[in-house]
Amino acid sequence: MRAATVVLWAIASLSPLHASVRAQTTAVDDAPADRPAPRTDENSKVAHAELLQKRTTGRIDIYFVGDSITRRWGATDYPELLENWKANFFGWNAADFGWGADRVENILWRLENGELDDVNPRVIVILAGTNNVGARPGDAAKGGNITRGLQSVVEICRRKAPNAIIVNTAIFPRNDNMAVMPEINRINDNIARLADGMRVRFVNVNGRLADENGRLYDGMMNERDKLHPTIKGYQVWADALRPIFAEILGPPASTDSGPPPTGDPSARSVVPAK
């Protein structure tokens, strides 16, 4: 019976449907990370429209951009994380422009299509790339592709906000598959070289999130997905960012003029039912 099950699994793995799924996954992994690509789902379209509006509201001195790891920190649908965001950044007019599940090429598209236009922040914090890495290890070509994408993010930020100091953050460790850690380390080594120590900085907090083998310390990441930080993990990132912000902006003010936080439109039933 067991042998028959193995044979049936092998046949299923060769089916056209299975092959199609594998081909689609490979196609996504091979997509040029330095070529802007839009998200086409309705929720992302609504979120983009809201972020375009957000950029015109209030004053933004610190602009965070990235994927869900960035988004959750300053989002209304993660109130405990939002309180940590406020505790660390209130008075510096910080705004969160992260969006969940974004790959580097999606972030590039958002920046190319208005989300940074006329904002003129003094600091831009970037954290991106983990969705391109995924849970499957890749080869040198994949790492090079992701590196080029992250370099393009830095370049467009410099072009759209030439007076900003850019803080490029190392991709965080992820333990959903430990086999991807060498790839993450190589990419981080690559993007560290983009920093000049002046206009482009590099921040790597991974040594405080995980041990030398990349295994996460207890309590740093969500136990379920081993990818998204807990408050403890976010505080590690904040502790590295706050001295940079103080250096550039001075101490936080007693009031804050940043735009109100936003959240996932689907959590508010803004997106029409499909």
Phi and psi in degrees as GROMACS dihedral restraints (atoms count N, CA, C in turn):
[ dihedral_restraints ]
;  ai    aj    ak    al  type     phi  dphi    fc
    3     4     5     6     1   -63.5    20    10
    4     5     6     7     1   -43.5    20    10
    6     7     8     9     1   -61.5    20    10
    7     8     9    10     1   -40.8    20    10
    9    10    11    12     1   -62.6    20    10
   10    11    12    13     1   -38.6    20    10
   12    13    14    15     1   -62.8    20    10
   13    14    15    16     1   -42.7    20    10
   15    16    17    18     1   -61.8    20    10
   16    17    18    19     1   -42.7    20    10
   18    19    20    21     1   -63.1    20    10
   19    20    21    22     1   -44.6    20    10
   21    22    23    24     1   -61.9    20    10
   22    23    24    25     1   -39.7    20    10
   24    25    26    27     1   -63.3    20    10
   25    26    27    28     1   -42.5    20    10
   27    28    29    30     1   -62.8    20    10
   28    29    30    31     1   -40.6    20    10
   30    31    32    33     1   -65.2    20    10
   31    32    33    34     1   -42.0    20    10
   33    34    35    36     1   -63.1    20    10
   34    35    36    37     1   -37.1    20    10
   36    37    38    39     1   -67.0    20    10
   37    38    39    40     1   -18.7    20    10
   39    40    41    42     1   -98.4    20    10
   40    41    42    43     1     0.7    20    10
   42    43    44    45     1   -66.3    20    10
   43    44    45    46     1   156.0    20    10
   45    46    47    48     1   -57.1    20    10
   46    47    48    49     1   -38.9    20    10
   48    49    50    51     1   -63.9    20    10
   49    50    51    52     1   -46.8    20    10
   51    52    53    54     1   -62.5    20    10
   52    53    54    55     1   -43.1    20    10
   54    55    56    57     1   -63.6    20    10
   55    56    57    58     1   -37.3    20    10
   57    58    59    60     1   -64.0    20    10
   58    59    60    61     1   -43.0    20    10
   60    61    62    63     1   -61.8    20    10
   61    62    63    64     1   -44.1    20    10
   63    64    65    66     1   -62.2    20    10
   64    65    66    67     1   -41.4    20    10
   66    67    68    69     1   -64.8    20    10
   67    68    69    70     1   -40.3    20    10
   69    70    71    72     1   -65.1    20    10
   70    71    72    73     1   -42.0    20    10
   72    73    74    75     1   -62.1    20    10
   73    74    75    76     1   -44.0    20    10
   75    76    77    78     1   -63.2    20    10
   76    77    78    79     1   -39.6    20    10
   78    79    80    81     1   -62.2    20    10
   79    80    81    82     1   -40.9    20    10
   81    82    83    84     1   -64.6    20    10
   82    83    84    85     1   -45.1    20    10
   84    85    86    87     1   -62.2    20    10
   85    86    87    88     1   -32.2    20    10
   87    88    89    90     1   -87.5    20    10
   88    89    90    91     1    -5.6    20    10
   90    91    92    93     1   -60.8    20    10
   91    92    93    94     1   136.3    20    10
   93    94    95    96     1   -63.1    20    10
   94    95    96    97     1   118.1    20    10
   96    97    98    99     1   -72.3    20    10
   97    98    99   100     1   -15.0    20    10
   99   100   101   102     1   -97.8    20    10
  100   101   102   103     1    13.5    20    10
  102   103   104   105     1  -116.4    20    10
  103   104   105   106     1   114.3    20    10
  105   106   107   108     1   -54.1    20    10
  106   107   108   109     1   134.9    20    10
  108   109   110   111     1  -139.4    20    10
  109   110   111   112     1   126.7    20    10
  111   112   113   114     1   -78.8    20    10
  112   113   114   115     1   154.0    20    10
  114   115   116   117     1   -84.1    20    10
  115   116   117   118     1   135.3    20    10
  117   118   119   120     1  -105.7    20    10
  118   119   120   121     1    -4.8    20    10
  120   121   122   123     1   -72.9    20    10
  121   122   123   124     1   150.8    20    10
  123   124   125   126     1   -62.0    20    10
  124   125   126   127     1   -37.6    20    10
  126   127   128   129     1   -62.3    20    10
  127   128   129   130     1   -41.8    20    10
  129   130   131   132     1   -67.8    20    10
  130   131   132   133     1   -34.6    20    10
  132   133   134   135     1   -63.9    20    10
  133   134   135   136     1   -43.7    20    10
  135   136   137   138     1   -65.0    20    10
  136   137   138   139     1   -43.0    20    10
  138   139   140   141     1   -60.7    20    10
  139   140   141   142     1   -41.8    20    10
  141   142   143   144     1   -60.8    20    10
  142   143   144   145     1   -44.2    20    10
  144   145   146   147     1   -61.1    20    10
  145   146   147   148     1   -39.8    20    10
  147   148   149   150     1   -68.5    20    10
  148   149   150   151     1   -36.9    20    10
  150   151   152   153     1   -70.8    20    10
  151   152   153   154     1   -33.4    20    10
  153   154   155   156     1   -60.6    20    10
  154   155   156   157     1   -41.0    20    10
  156   157   158   159     1   -69.2    20    10
  157   158   159   160     1   -39.7    20    10
  159   160   161   162     1   -59.6    20    10
  160   161   162   163     1   -37.0    20    10
  162   163   164   165     1   -65.2    20    10
  163   164   165   166     1   -17.8    20    10
  165   166   167   168     1   -97.7    20    10
  166   167   168   169     1     1.4    20    10
  168   169   170   171     1  -107.7    20    10
  169   170   171   172     1   129.9    20    10
  171   172   173   174     1    68.6    20    10
  172   173   174   175     1  -157.4    20    10
  174   175   176   177     1  -120.8    20    10
  175   176   177   178     1   136.1    20    10
  177   178   179   180     1  -121.7    20    10
  178   179   180   181     1   108.7    20    10
  180   181   182   183     1   -97.0    20    10
  181   182   183   184     1   -28.6    20    10
  183   184   185   186     1  -124.0    20    10
  184   185   186   187     1   123.9    20    10
  186   187   188   189     1  -116.9    20    10
  187   188   189   190     1   112.3    20    10
  189   190   191   192     1   -94.6    20    10
  190   191   192   193     1   132.7    20    10
  192   193   194   195     1  -135.0    20    10
  193   194   195   196     1   143.3    20    10
  195   196   197   198     1   166.9    20    10
  196   197   198   199     1  -154.1    20    10
  198   199   200   201     1  -102.5    20    10
  199   200   201   202     1  -149.3    20    10
  201   202   203   204     1   -66.3    20    10
  202   203   204   205     1   -29.3    20    10
  204   205   206   207     1   -62.5    20    10
  205   206   207   208     1   -42.0    20    10
  207   208   209   210     1   -70.0    20    10
  208   209   210   211     1   -47.2    20    10
  210   211   212   213     1   -58.4    20    10
  211   212   213   214     1   -46.3    20    10
  213   214   215   216     1   -61.7    20    10
  214   215   216   217     1   -29.2    20    10
  216   217   218   219     1   -62.8    20    10
  217   218   219   220     1   -40.6    20    10
  219   220   221   222     1  -114.0    20    10
  220   221   222   223     1    32.0    20    10
  222   223   224   225     1  -106.7    20    10
  223   224   225   226     1   144.9    20    10
  225   226   227   228     1   -67.2    20    10
  226   227   228   229     1   -25.3    20    10
  228   229   230   231     1   -86.3    20    10
  229   230   231   232     1     3.6    20    10
  231   232   233   234     1  -127.5    20    10
  232   233   234   235     1    71.5    20    10
  234   235   236   237     1   -58.9    20    10
  235   236   237   238     1   -35.5    20    10
  237   238   239   240     1   -68.8    20    10
  238   239   240   241     1   -39.2    20    10
  240   241   242   243     1   -68.6    20    10
  241   242   243   244     1   -36.9    20    10
  243   244   245   246     1   -62.7    20    10
  244   245   246   247     1   -37.9    20    10
  246   247   248   249     1   -64.0    20    10
  247   248   249   250     1   -37.8    20    10
  249   250   251   252     1   -66.0    20    10
  250   251   252   253     1   -41.2    20    10
  252   253   254   255     1   -56.2    20    10
  253   254   255   256     1   -50.2    20    10
  255   256   257   258     1   -63.8    20    10
  256   257   258   259     1   -40.1    20    10
  258   259   260   261     1   -62.5    20    10
  259   260   261   262     1   -31.5    20    10
  261   262   263   264     1   -90.7    20    10
  262   263   264   265     1   -32.1    20    10
  264   265   266   267     1  -120.9    20    10
  265   266   267   268     1    -3.4    20    10
  267   268   269   270     1   -56.5    20    10
  268   269   270   271     1   134.9    20    10
  270   271   272   273     1    97.3    20    10
  271   272   273   274     1    -6.6    20    10
  273   274   275   276     1  -112.2    20    10
  274   275   276   277     1     6.5    20    10
  276   277   278   279     1    54.8    20    10
  277   278   279   280     1    53.4    20    10
  279   280   281   282     1   -90.1    20    10
  280   281   282   283     1   146.9    20    10
  282   283   284   285     1  -137.7    20    10
  283   284   285   286     1   139.5    20    10
  285   286   287   288     1  -101.3    20    10
  286   287   288   289     1   118.7    20    10
  288   289   290   291     1  -117.2    20    10
  289   290   291   292     1    32.0    20    10
  291   292   293   294     1   -79.0    20    10
  292   293   294   295     1   156.4    20    10
  294   295   296   297     1  -143.2    20    10
  295   296   297   298     1   132.7    20    10
  297   298   299   300     1   -62.2    20    10
  298   299   300   301     1   139.8    20    10
  300   301   302   303     1    72.2    20    10
  301   302   303   304     1     5.2    20    10
  303   304   305   306     1   -66.7    20    10
  304   305   306   307     1   134.9    20    10
  306   307   308   309     1   -90.3    20    10
  307   308   309   310     1   170.3    20    10
  309   310   311   312     1   -57.7    20    10
  310   311   312   313     1   -41.9    20    10
  312   313   314   315     1   -65.9    20    10
  313   314   315   316     1   -28.1    20    10
  315   316   317   318     1   -72.3    20    10
  316   317   318   319     1   -39.2    20    10
  318   319   320   321     1   -63.5    20    10
  319   320   321   322     1   -41.8    20    10
  321   322   323   324     1   -56.9    20    10
  322   323   324   325     1   -43.7    20    10
  324   325   326   327     1   -63.0    20    10
  325   326   327   328     1   -43.3    20    10
  327   328   329   330     1   -62.9    20    10
  328   329   330   331     1   -39.9    20    10
  330   331   332   333     1   -69.4    20    10
  331   332   333   334     1   -36.6    20    10
  333   334   335   336     1   -69.3    20    10
  334   335   336   337     1   -24.2    20    10
  336   337   338   339     1  -112.2    20    10
  337   338   339   340     1    42.6    20    10
  339   340   341   342     1   105.6    20    10
  340   341   342   343     1   -15.9    20    10
  342   343   344   345     1   -71.7    20    10
  343   344   345   346     1   -16.3    20    10
  345   346   347   348     1  -112.1    20    10
  346   347   348   349     1    -2.3    20    10
  348   349   350   351     1   -63.1    20    10
  349   350   351   352     1   129.4    20    10
  351   352   353   354     1    61.3    20    10
  352   353   354   355     1    18.9    20    10
  354   355   356   357     1   -81.4    20    10
  355   356   357   358     1   -44.6    20    10
  357   358   359   360     1    54.5    20    10
  358   359   360   361     1    52.2    20    10
  360   361   362   363     1   -70.9    20    10
  361   362   363   364     1   162.5    20    10
  363   364   365   366     1   -91.1    20    10
  364   365   366   367     1   -22.4    20    10
  366   367   368   369     1  -137.7    20    10
  367   368   369   370     1   138.1    20    10
  369   370   371   372     1  -122.8    20    10
  370   371   372   373     1   125.1    20    10
  372   373   374   375     1  -106.6    20    10
  373   374   375   376     1   125.4    20    10
  375   376   377   378     1  -113.6    20    10
  376   377   378   379     1   131.2    20    10
  378   379   380   381     1  -140.0    20    10
  379   380   381   382     1   111.1    20    10
  381   382   383   384     1  -154.4    20    10
  382   383   384   385     1   165.6    20    10
  384   385   386   387     1   115.2    20    10
  385   386   387   388     1   -21.5    20    10
  387   388   389   390     1   -66.8    20    10
  388   389   390   391     1   -30.1    20    10
  390   391   392   393     1   -73.8    20    10
  391   392   393   394     1   -24.4    20    10
  393   394   395   396     1   -75.7    20    10
  394   395   396   397     1   -36.6    20    10
  396   397   398   399     1   -64.5    20    10
  397   398   399   400     1   -48.5    20    10
  399   400   401   402     1    67.0    20    10
  400   401   402   403     1  -164.3    20    10
  402   403   404   405     1  -101.5    20    10
  403   404   405   406     1     8.9    20    10
  405   406   407   408     1  -118.9    20    10
  406   407   408   409     1   127.8    20    10
  408   409   410   411     1   -64.4    20    10
  409   410   411   412     1   147.5    20    10
  411   412   413   414     1  -123.8    20    10
  412   413   414   415     1  -178.1    20    10
  414   415   416   417     1   -96.7    20    10
  415   416   417   418     1  -173.6    20    10
  417   418   419   420     1   -62.5    20    10
  418   419   420   421     1   -33.3    20    10
  420   421   422   423     1   -63.9    20    10
  421   422   423   424     1   -40.4    20    10
  423   424   425   426     1   -64.3    20    10
  424   425   426   427     1   -44.8    20    10
  426   427   428   429     1   -63.1    20    10
  427   428   429   430     1   -39.0    20    10
  429   430   431   432     1   -65.1    20    10
  430   431   432   433     1   -38.2    20    10
  432   433   434   435     1   -62.1    20    10
  433   434   435   436     1   -46.5    20    10
  435   436   437   438     1   -64.6    20    10
  436   437   438   439     1   -40.9    20    10
  438   439   440   441     1   -59.8    20    10
  439   440   441   442     1   -45.3    20    10
  441   442   443   444     1   -62.5    20    10
  442   443   444   445     1   -37.6    20    10
  444   445   446   447     1   -63.2    20    10
  445   446   447   448     1   -44.9    20    10
  447   448   449   450     1   -66.9    20    10
  448   449   450   451     1   -35.0    20    10
  450   451   452   453     1   -62.8    20    10
  451   452   453   454     1   -38.9    20    10
  453   454   455   456     1   -65.4    20    10
  454   455   456   457     1   -35.4    20    10
  456   457   458   459     1   -62.7    20    10
  457   458   459   460     1   -45.6    20    10
  459   460   461   462     1   -60.0    20    10
  460   461   462   463     1   -44.2    20    10
  462   463   464   465     1   -64.7    20    10
  463   464   465   466     1   -41.5    20    10
  465   466   467   468     1   -70.5    20    10
  466   467   468   469     1   -33.1    20    10
  468   469   470   471     1   -64.2    20    10
  469   470   471   472     1   -39.6    20    10
  471   472   473   474     1   -67.2    20    10
  472   473   474   475     1   -35.5    20    10
  474   475   476   477     1   -72.9    20    10
  475   476   477   478     1   -42.2    20    10
  477   478   479   480     1   -80.9    20    10
  478   479   480   481     1   -26.1    20    10
  480   481   482   483     1  -136.8    20    10
  481   482   483   484     1    72.3    20    10
  483   484   485   486     1   -63.7    20    10
  484   485   486   487     1   -18.7    20    10
  486   487   488   489     1   -94.4    20    10
  487   488   489   490     1    -1.7    20    10
  489   490   491   492     1   -83.4    20    10
  490   491   492   493     1   147.2    20    10
  492   493   494   495     1   -86.6    20    10
  493   494   495   496     1   128.7    20    10
  495   496   497   498     1  -101.8    20    10
  496   497   498   499     1   128.9    20    10
  498   499   500   501     1  -112.2    20    10
  499   500   501   502     1   104.6    20    10
  501   502   503   504     1   -90.6    20    10
  502   503   504   505     1   122.3    20    10
  504   505   506   507     1   -99.0    20    10
  505   506   507   508     1   135.1    20    10
  507   508   509   510     1   -59.7    20    10
  508   509   510   511     1   142.5    20    10
  510   511   512   513     1   -58.0    20    10
  511   512   513   514     1   130.4    20    10
  513   514   515   516     1   -69.9    20    10
  514   515   516   517     1   154.7    20    10
  516   517   518   519     1   -62.8    20    10
  517   518   519   520     1   146.8    20    10
  519   520   521   522     1  -133.7    20    10
  520   521   522   523     1   136.7    20    10
  522   523   524   525     1  -114.5    20    10
  523   524   525   526     1    18.6    20    10
  525   526   527   528     1   -69.6    20    10
  526   527   528   529     1   -23.1    20    10
  528   529   530   531     1  -153.6    20    10
  529   530   531   532     1   107.2    20    10
  531   532   533   534     1   -61.6    20    10
  532   533   534   535     1   -18.7    20    10
  534   535   536   537     1   -66.8    20    10
  535   536   537   538     1   -15.3    20    10
  537   538   539   540     1   -87.4    20    10
  538   539   540   541     1    -7.4    20    10
  540   541   542   543     1   -62.6    20    10
  541   542   543   544     1   -41.9    20    10
  543   544   545   546     1   -58.8    20    10
  544   545   546   547     1   -36.7    20    10
  546   547   548   549     1   -65.3    20    10
  547   548   549   550     1   -44.9    20    10
  549   550   551   552     1   -59.7    20    10
  550   551   552   553     1   -42.9    20    10
  552   553   554   555     1   -63.2    20    10
  553   554   555   556     1   -39.9    20    10
  555   556   557   558     1   -65.9    20    10
  556   557   558   559     1   -42.5    20    10
  558   559   560   561     1   -63.9    20    10
  559   560   561   562     1   -41.9    20    10
  561   562   563   564     1   -62.8    20    10
  562   563   564   565     1   -38.5    20    10
  564   565   566   567     1   -61.4    20    10
  565   566   567   568     1   -38.2    20    10
  567   568   569   570     1   -67.0    20    10
  568   569   570   571     1   -47.3    20    10
  570   571   572   573     1   -74.7    20    10
  571   572   573   574     1   -20.5    20    10
  573   574   575   576     1   -60.6    20    10
  574   575   576   577     1   -30.9    20    10
  576   577   578   579     1   -74.7    20    10
  577   578   579   580     1   -11.4    20    10
  579   580   581   582     1   -76.3    20    10
  580   581   582   583     1   -17.5    20    10
  582   583   584   585     1   -79.1    20    10
  583   584   585   586     1   140.5    20    10
  585   586   587   588     1  -109.4    20    10
  586   587   588   589     1     0.9    20    10
  588   589   590   591     1    80.4    20    10
  589   590   591   592     1    -6.3    20    10
  591   592   593   594     1  -120.3    20    10
  592   593   594   595     1   -79.6    20    10
  594   595   596   597     1   -79.9    20    10
  595   596   597   598     1   -26.6    20    10
  597   598   599   600     1  -124.5    20    10
  598   599   600   601     1   118.5    20    10
  600   601   602   603     1  -106.4    20    10
  601   602   603   604     1   161.2    20    10
  603   604   605   606     1  -128.8    20    10
  604   605   606   607     1   127.9    20    10
  606   607   608   609     1  -119.6    20    10
  607   608   609   610     1   126.1    20    10
  609   610   611   612     1  -128.6    20    10
  610   611   612   613     1   107.6    20    10
  612   613   614   615     1  -103.2    20    10
  613   614   615   616     1    10.7    20    10
  615   616   617   618     1   -61.8    20    10
  616   617   618   619     1   -29.0    20    10
  618   619   620   621     1   -67.5    20    10
  619   620   621   622     1   -16.1    20    10
  621   622   623   624     1   -99.2    20    10
  622   623   624   625     1   -12.9    20    10
  624   625   626   627     1   -94.6    20    10
  625   626   627   628     1   -27.4    20    10
  627   628   629   630     1  -148.7    20    10
  628   629   630   631     1   163.8    20    10
  630   631   632   633     1   -80.0    20    10
  631   632   633   634     1  -176.2    20    10
  633   634   635   636     1   -65.3    20    10
  634   635   636   637     1   -17.1    20    10
  636   637   638   639     1   -93.9    20    10
  637   638   639   640     1     1.7    20    10
  639   640   641   642     1    86.0    20    10
  640   641   642   643     1     6.4    20    10
  642   643   644   645     1   -82.7    20    10
  643   644   645   646     1   123.7    20    10
  645   646   647   648     1   -61.7    20    10
  646   647   648   649     1   140.1    20    10
  648   649   650   651     1   -72.0    20    10
  649   650   651   652     1   152.5    20    10
  651   652   653   654     1   -57.0    20    10
  652   653   654   655     1   134.0    20    10
  654   655   656   657     1    84.3    20    10
  655   656   657   658     1     0.2    20    10
  657   658   659   660     1   -82.6    20    10
  658   659   660   661     1   -33.8    20    10
  660   661   662   663     1  -126.8    20    10
  661   662   663   664     1   158.6    20    10
  663   664   665   666     1   -51.6    20    10
  664   665   666   667     1   125.8    20    10
  666   667   668   669     1   -64.8    20    10
  667   668   669   670     1   -27.7    20    10
  669   670   671   672     1   -74.2    20    10
  670   671   672   673     1   -48.0    20    10
  672   673   674   675     1  -105.5    20    10
  673   674   675   676     1   -13.1    20    10
  675   676   677   678     1    55.4    20    10
  676   677   678   679     1    33.8    20    10
  678   679   680   681     1  -137.2    20    10
  679   680   681   682     1   -45.5    20    10
  681   682   683   684     1   -91.3    20    10
  682   683   684   685     1   134.1    20    10
  684   685   686   687     1   -66.2    20    10
  685   686   687   688     1   151.9    20    10
  687   688   689   690     1   -85.9    20    10
  688   689   690   691     1   180.0    20    10
  690   691   692   693     1   -56.5    20    10
  691   692   693   694     1   -39.1    20    10
  693   694   695   696     1   -61.2    20    10
  694   695   696   697     1   -42.3    20    10
  696   697   698   699     1   -68.1    20    10
  697   698   699   700     1   -42.4    20    10
  699   700   701   702     1   -62.7    20    10
  700   701   702   703     1   -35.7    20    10
  702   703   704   705     1   -65.2    20    10
  703   704   705   706     1   -34.0    20    10
  705   706   707   708     1   -58.9    20    10
  706   707   708   709     1   -45.0    20    10
  708   709   710   711     1   -64.3    20    10
  709   710   711   712     1   -44.5    20    10
  711   712   713   714     1   -60.3    20    10
  712   713   714   715     1   -40.3    20    10
  714   715   716   717     1   -62.8    20    10
  715   716   717   718     1   -28.7    20    10
  717   718   719   720     1   -81.4    20    10
  718   719   720   721     1   -30.7    20    10
  720   721   722   723     1   -83.0    20    10
  721   722   723   724     1   -36.2    20    10
  723   724   725   726     1   -57.8    20    10
  724   725   726   727     1   -42.8    20    10
  726   727   728   729     1   -62.7    20    10
  727   728   729   730     1   -33.8    20    10
  729   730   731   732     1   -66.6    20    10
  730   731   732   733     1   -44.8    20    10
  732   733   734   735     1   -62.1    20    10
  733   734   735   736     1   -42.3    20    10
  735   736   737   738     1   -64.6    20    10
  736   737   738   739     1   -37.6    20    10
  738   739   740   741     1   -62.3    20    10
  739   740   741   742     1   -41.8    20    10
  741   742   743   744     1   -86.0    20    10
  742   743   744   745     1   -40.7    20    10
  744   745   746   747     1  -106.5    20    10
  745   746   747   748     1   -12.0    20    10
  747   748   749   750     1    82.7    20    10
  748   749   750   751     1  -175.9    20    10
  750   751   752   753     1   -66.6    20    10
  751   752   753   754     1   152.7    20    10
  753   754   755   756     1   -63.8    20    10
  754   755   756   757     1   145.5    20    10
  756   757   758   759     1   -77.3    20    10
  757   758   759   760     1   170.0    20    10
  759   760   761   762     1   -81.3    20    10
  760   761   762   763     1   -11.4    20    10
  762   763   764   765     1  -126.4    20    10
  763   764   765   766     1   163.8    20    10
  765   766   767   768     1  -133.5    20    10
  766   767   768   769     1   132.4    20    10
  768   769   770   771     1  -110.7    20    10
  769   770   771   772     1    13.0    20    10
  771   772   773   774     1   -66.2    20    10
  772   773   774   775     1   161.0    20    10
  774   775   776   777     1   -67.2    20    10
  775   776   777   778     1   153.5    20    10
  777   778   779   780     1   -59.8    20    10
  778   779   780   781     1   147.1    20    10
  780   781   782   783     1   -65.5    20    10
  781   782   783   784     1   150.8    20    10
  783   784   785   786     1  -113.7    20    10
  784   785   786   787     1   179.5    20    10
  786   787   788   789     1  -148.1    20    10
  787   788   789   790     1  -166.2    20    10
  789   790   791   792     1   -76.5    20    10
  790   791   792   793     1   118.7    20    10
  792   793   794   795     1   -55.1    20    10
  793   794   795   796     1   -35.9    20    10
  795   796   797   798     1   -65.5    20    10
  796   797   798   799     1   -23.8    20    10
  798   799   800   801     1   -72.0    20    10
  799   800   801   802     1   -16.4    20    10
  801   802   803   804     1  -109.8    20    10
  802   803   804   805     1     9.3    20    10
  804   805   806   807     1    58.7    20    10
  805   806   807   808     1    33.7    20    10
  807   808   809   810     1   -77.0    20    10
  808   809   810   811     1   -32.3    20    10
  810   811   812   813     1   -78.2    20    10
  811   812   813   814     1   129.1    20    10
  813   814   815   816     1   -58.8    20    10
  814   815   816   817     1   144.7    20    10
  816   817   818   819     1   -66.1    20    10
  817   818   819   820     1   139.0    20    10
